[in-house]
């Protein structure tokens, strides 16, 4: 039972760090690509086709 006194705070700290990193990435627009989505739908090229075709 003494190990729980160590594991619970460690897991809360690691979860807090992950939550902070997630909110930091949203704040710094890491997930935004509005122009790429708008142009990708009109393209004839597929992402998986070779460059030479």
KOLGU-4560 file (N, C-alpha, C; in nm, 3 decimals, padded with zeros to 5 digits):
<recs>
<n_xx: 00.081 n_yy: -00.121 n_zz: 00.000 ca_xx: 00.000 ca_yy: 00.000 ca_zz: 00.000 c_xx: 00.086 c_yy: 00.127 c_zz: 00.000 mol: A seq: 1 type: UNK>
<n_xx: 00.210 n_yy: 00.117 n_zz: 00.046 ca_xx: 00.296 ca_yy: 00.236 ca_zz: 00.048 c_xx: 00.333 c_yy: 00.280 c_zz: -00.093 mol: A seq: 2 type: UNK>
<n_xx: 00.334 n_yy: 00.188 n_zz: -00.187 ca_xx: 00.369 ca_yy: 00.223 ca_zz: -00.324 c_xx: 00.263 c_yy: 00.315 c_zz: -00.385 mol: A seq: 3 type: UNK>
<n_xx: 00.139 n_yy: 00.304 n_zz: -00.339 ca_xx: 00.033 ca_yy: 00.393 ca_zz: -00.390 c_xx: 00.059 c_yy: 00.538 c_zz: -00.351 mol: A seq: 4 type: UNK>
<n_xx: 00.124 n_yy: 00.559 n_zz: -00.238 ca_xx: 00.157 ca_yy: 00.695 ca_zz: -00.196 c_xx: 00.259 c_yy: 00.759 c_zz: -00.291 mol: A seq: 5 type: UNK>
<n_xx: 00.332 n_yy: 00.678 n_zz: -00.363 ca_xx: 00.428 ca_yy: 00.729 ca_zz: -00.461 c_xx: 00.367 c_yy: 00.735 c_zz: -00.600 mol: A seq: 6 type: UNK>
<n_xx: 00.297 n_yy: 00.629 n_zz: -00.639 ca_xx: 00.246 ca_yy: 00.619 ca_zz: -00.776 c_xx: 00.134 c_yy: 00.718 c_zz: -00.807 mol: A seq: 7 type: UNK>
<n_xx: 00.047 n_yy: 00.745 n_zz: -00.713 ca_xx: -00.064 ca_yy: 00.837 ca_zz: -00.739 c_xx: -00.014 c_yy: 00.979 c_zz: -00.765 mol: A seq: 8 type: UNK>
<n_xx: 00.073 n_yy: 01.036 n_zz: -00.681 ca_xx: 00.124 ca_yy: 01.170 ca_zz: -00.713 c_xx: 00.206 c_yy: 01.174 c_zz: -00.843 mol: A seq: 9 type: UNK>
<n_xx: 00.284 n_yy: 01.071 n_zz: -00.868 ca_xx: 00.363 ca_yy: 01.068 ca_zz: -00.991 c_xx: 00.271 c_yy: 01.066 c_zz: -01.113 mol: A seq: 10 type: UNK>
<n_xx: 00.166 n_yy: 00.986 n_zz: -01.109 ca_xx: 00.074 ca_yy: 00.980 ca_zz: -01.222 c_xx: -00.002 c_yy: 01.112 c_zz: -01.239 mol: A seq: 11 type: UNK>
<n_xx: -00.035 n_yy: 01.178 n_zz: -01.131 ca_xx: -00.103 ca_yy: 01.308 ca_zz: -01.142 c_xx: -00.010 c_yy: 01.414 c_zz: -01.201 mol: A seq: 12 type: UNK>
<n_xx: 00.116 n_yy: 01.411 n_zz: -01.162 ca_xx: 00.212 ca_yy: 01.506 ca_zz: -01.218 c_xx: 00.233 c_yy: 01.480 c_zz: -01.367 mol: A seq: 13 type: UNK>
<n_xx: 00.250 n_yy: 01.355 n_zz: -01.405 ca_xx: 00.268 ca_yy: 01.323 ca_zz: -01.547 c_xx: 00.144 c_yy: 01.357 c_zz: -01.628 mol: A seq: 14 type: UNK>
<n_xx: 00.027 n_yy: 01.333 n_zz: -01.574 ca_xx: -00.097 ca_yy: 01.371 ca_zz: -01.642 c_xx: -00.108 c_yy: 01.521 c_zz: -01.657 mol: A seq: 15 type: UNK>
<n_xx: -00.067 n_yy: 01.595 n_zz: -01.555 ca_xx: -00.069 ca_yy: 01.741 ca_zz: -01.562 c_xx: 00.027 c_yy: 01.794 c_zz: -01.667 mol: A seq: 16 type: UNK>
<n_xx: 00.144 n_yy: 01.731 n_zz: -01.678 ca_xx: 00.240 ca_yy: 01.771 ca_zz: -01.780 c_xx: 00.183 c_yy: 01.744 c_zz: -01.920 mol: A seq: 17 type: UNK>
<n_xx: 00.119 n_yy: 01.631 n_zz: -01.937 ca_xx: 00.057 ca_yy: 01.600 ca_zz: -02.067 c_xx: -00.055 c_yy: 01.696 c_zz: -02.100 mol: A seq: 18 type: UNK>
<n_xx: -00.136 n_yy: 01.730 n_zz: -02.002 ca_xx: -00.245 ca_yy: 01.825 ca_zz: -02.024 c_xx: -00.192 c_yy: 01.964 c_zz: -02.059 mol: A seq: 19 type: UNK>
<n_xx: -00.086 n_yy: 02.005 n_zz: -01.990 ca_xx: -00.022 ca_yy: 02.133 ca_zz: -02.021 c_xx: 00.032 c_yy: 02.134 c_zz: -02.164 mol: A seq: 20 type: UNK>
<n_xx: 00.097 n_yy: 02.026 n_zz: -02.205 ca_xx: 00.152 ca_yy: 02.017 ca_zz: -02.340 c_xx: 00.041 c_yy: 02.022 c_zz: -02.445 mol: A seq: 21 type: UNK>
<n_xx: -00.072 n_yy: 01.957 n_zz: -02.416 ca_xx: -00.185 ca_yy: 01.959 ca_zz: -02.508 c_xx: -00.241 c_yy: 02.100 c_zz: -02.524 mol: A seq: 22 type: UNK>
<n_xx: -00.262 n_yy: 02.170 n_zz: -02.414 ca_xx: -00.315 ca_yy: 02.305 ca_zz: -02.424 c_xx: -00.214 c_yy: 02.401 c_zz: -02.487 mol: A seq: 23 type: UNK>
<n_xx: -00.084 n_yy: 02.378 n_zz: -02.462 ca_xx: 00.019 ca_yy: 02.460 ca_zz: -02.526 c_xx: 00.014 c_yy: 02.442 c_zz: -02.677 mol: A seq: 24 type: UNK>
<n_xx: -00.004 n_yy: 02.319 n_zz: -02.723 ca_xx: -00.007 ca_yy: 02.294 ca_zz: -02.867 c_xx: -00.130 c_yy: 02.355 c_zz: -02.933 mol: A seq: 25 type: UNK>
<n_xx: -00.242 n_yy: 02.356 n_zz: -02.864 ca_xx: -00.362 ca_yy: 02.421 ca_zz: -02.917 c_xx: -00.342 c_yy: 02.572 c_zz: -02.923 mol: A seq: 26 type: UNK>
<n_xx: -00.283 n_yy: 02.629 n_zz: -02.818 ca_xx: -00.262 ca_yy: 02.773 ca_zz: -02.812 c_xx: -00.167 c_yy: 02.821 c_zz: -02.921 mol: A seq: 27 type: UNK>
<n_xx: -00.070 n_yy: 02.740 n_zz: -02.958 ca_xx: 00.028 ca_yy: 02.777 ca_zz: -03.060 c_xx: -00.012 c_yy: 02.729 c_zz: -03.199 mol: A seq: 28 type: UNK>
<n_xx: -00.137 n_yy: 02.696 n_zz: -03.220 ca_xx: -00.194 ca_yy: 02.660 ca_zz: -03.351 c_xx: -00.121 c_yy: 02.545 c_zz: -03.418 mol: A seq: 29 type: UNK>
<n_xx: -00.088 n_yy: 02.442 n_zz: -03.344 ca_xx: -00.017 ca_yy: 02.327 ca_zz: -03.400 c_xx: -00.109 c_yy: 02.240 c_zz: -03.485 mol: A seq: 30 type: UNK>
<n_xx: -00.240 n_yy: 02.250 n_zz: -03.466 ca_xx: -00.334 ca_yy: 02.164 ca_zz: -03.537 c_xx: -00.405 c_yy: 02.235 c_zz: -03.650 mol: A seq: 31 type: UNK>
<n_xx: -00.374 n_yy: 02.361 n_zz: -03.675 ca_xx: -00.444 ca_yy: 02.438 ca_zz: -03.778 c_xx: -00.375 c_yy: 02.423 c_zz: -03.913 mol: A seq: 32 type: UNK>
<n_xx: -00.453 n_yy: 02.395 n_zz: -04.015 ca_xx: -00.406 ca_yy: 02.389 ca_zz: -04.153 c_xx: -00.523 c_yy: 02.422 c_zz: -04.246 mol: A seq: 33 type: UNK>
<n_xx: -00.581 n_yy: 02.542 n_zz: -04.234 ca_xx: -00.699 ca_yy: 02.572 ca_zz: -04.314 c_xx: -00.671 c_yy: 02.580 c_zz: -04.463 mol: A seq: 34 type: UNK>
<n_xx: -00.556 n_yy: 02.633 n_zz: -04.504 ca_xx: -00.527 ca_yy: 02.645 ca_zz: -04.645 c_xx: -00.498 c_yy: 02.508 c_zz: -04.707 mol: A seq: 35 type: UNK>
<n_xx: -00.430 n_yy: 02.422 n_zz: -04.634 ca_xx: -00.399 ca_yy: 02.290 ca_zz: -04.686 c_xx: -00.524 c_yy: 02.208 c_zz: -04.712 mol: A seq: 36 type: UNK>
<n_xx: -00.621 n_yy: 02.214 n_zz: -04.624 ca_xx: -00.746 ca_yy: 02.141 ca_zz: -04.645 c_xx: -00.824 c_yy: 02.196 c_zz: -04.763 mol: A seq: 37 type: UNK>
<n_xx: -00.823 n_yy: 02.327 n_zz: -04.781 ca_xx: -00.898 ca_yy: 02.387 ca_zz: -04.891 c_xx: -00.837 c_yy: 02.350 c_zz: -05.026 mol: A seq: 38 type: UNK>
<n_xx: -00.706 n_yy: 02.341 n_zz: -05.034 ca_xx: -00.642 ca_yy: 02.308 ca_zz: -05.161 c_xx: -00.638 c_yy: 02.157 c_zz: -05.186 mol: A seq: 39 type: UNK>
<n_xx: -00.633 n_yy: 02.079 n_zz: -05.083 ca_xx: -00.622 ca_yy: 01.934 ca_zz: -05.098 c_xx: -00.747 c_yy: 01.874 c_zz: -05.162 mol: A seq: 40 type: UNK>
<n_xx: -00.863 n_yy: 01.929 n_zz: -05.136 ca_xx: -00.986 ca_yy: 01.872 ca_zz: -05.190 c_xx: -00.996 c_yy: 01.894 c_zz: -05.341 mol: A seq: 41 type: UNK>
<n_xx: -00.928 n_yy: 01.997 n_zz: -05.394 ca_xx: -00.935 ca_yy: 02.028 ca_zz: -05.536 c_xx: -00.822 c_yy: 01.966 c_zz: -05.617 mol: A seq: 42 type: UNK>
<n_xx: -00.727 n_yy: 01.903 n_zz: -05.552 ca_xx: -00.610 ca_yy: 01.849 ca_zz: -05.620 c_xx: -00.642 c_yy: 01.717 c_zz: -05.689 mol: A seq: 43 type: UNK>
<n_xx: -00.579 n_yy: 01.696 n_zz: -05.806 ca_xx: -00.592 ca_yy: 01.569 ca_zz: -05.876 c_xx: -00.495 c_yy: 01.465 c_zz: -05.821 mol: A seq: 44 type: UNK>
<n_xx: -00.391 n_yy: 01.510 n_zz: -05.756 ca_xx: -00.289 ca_yy: 01.422 ca_zz: -05.704 c_xx: -00.331 c_yy: 01.361 c_zz: -05.572 mol: A seq: 45 type: UNK>
<n_xx: -00.299 n_yy: 01.235 n_zz: -05.555 ca_xx: -00.322 ca_yy: 01.169 ca_zz: -05.428 c_xx: -00.194 c_yy: 01.173 c_zz: -05.347 mol: A seq: 46 type: UNK>
<n_xx: -00.205 n_yy: 01.171 n_zz: -05.216 ca_xx: -00.087 ca_yy: 01.176 ca_zz: -05.130 c_xx: 00.000 c_yy: 01.052 c_zz: -05.145 mol: A seq: 47 type: UNK>
<n_xx: -00.059 n_yy: 00.940 n_zz: -05.186 ca_xx: 00.018 ca_yy: 00.816 ca_zz: -05.192 c_xx: 00.073 c_yy: 00.786 c_zz: -05.331 mol: A seq: 48 type: UNK>
<n_xx: 00.050 n_yy: 00.874 n_zz: -05.429 ca_xx: 00.103 ca_yy: 00.850 ca_zz: -05.562 c_xx: 00.248 c_yy: 00.897 c_zz: -05.570 mol: A seq: 49 type: UNK>
<n_xx: 00.330 n_yy: 00.833 n_zz: -05.654 ca_xx: 00.470 ca_yy: 00.875 ca_zz: -05.667 c_xx: 00.481 c_yy: 01.013 c_zz: -05.730 mol: A seq: 50 type: UNK>
<n_xx: 00.589 n_yy: 01.081 n_zz: -05.702 ca_xx: 00.610 ca_yy: 01.218 ca_zz: -05.750 c_xx: 00.625 c_yy: 01.224 c_zz: -05.902 mol: A seq: 51 type: UNK>
<n_xx: 00.678 n_yy: 01.120 n_zz: -05.968 ca_xx: 00.703 ca_yy: 01.121 ca_zz: -06.111 c_xx: 00.578 c_yy: 01.107 c_zz: -06.196 mol: A seq: 52 type: UNK>
<n_xx: 00.468 n_yy: 01.060 n_zz: -06.143 ca_xx: 00.346 ca_yy: 01.037 ca_zz: -06.223 c_xx: 00.271 c_yy: 01.162 c_zz: -06.253 mol: A seq: 53 type: UNK>
</recs>
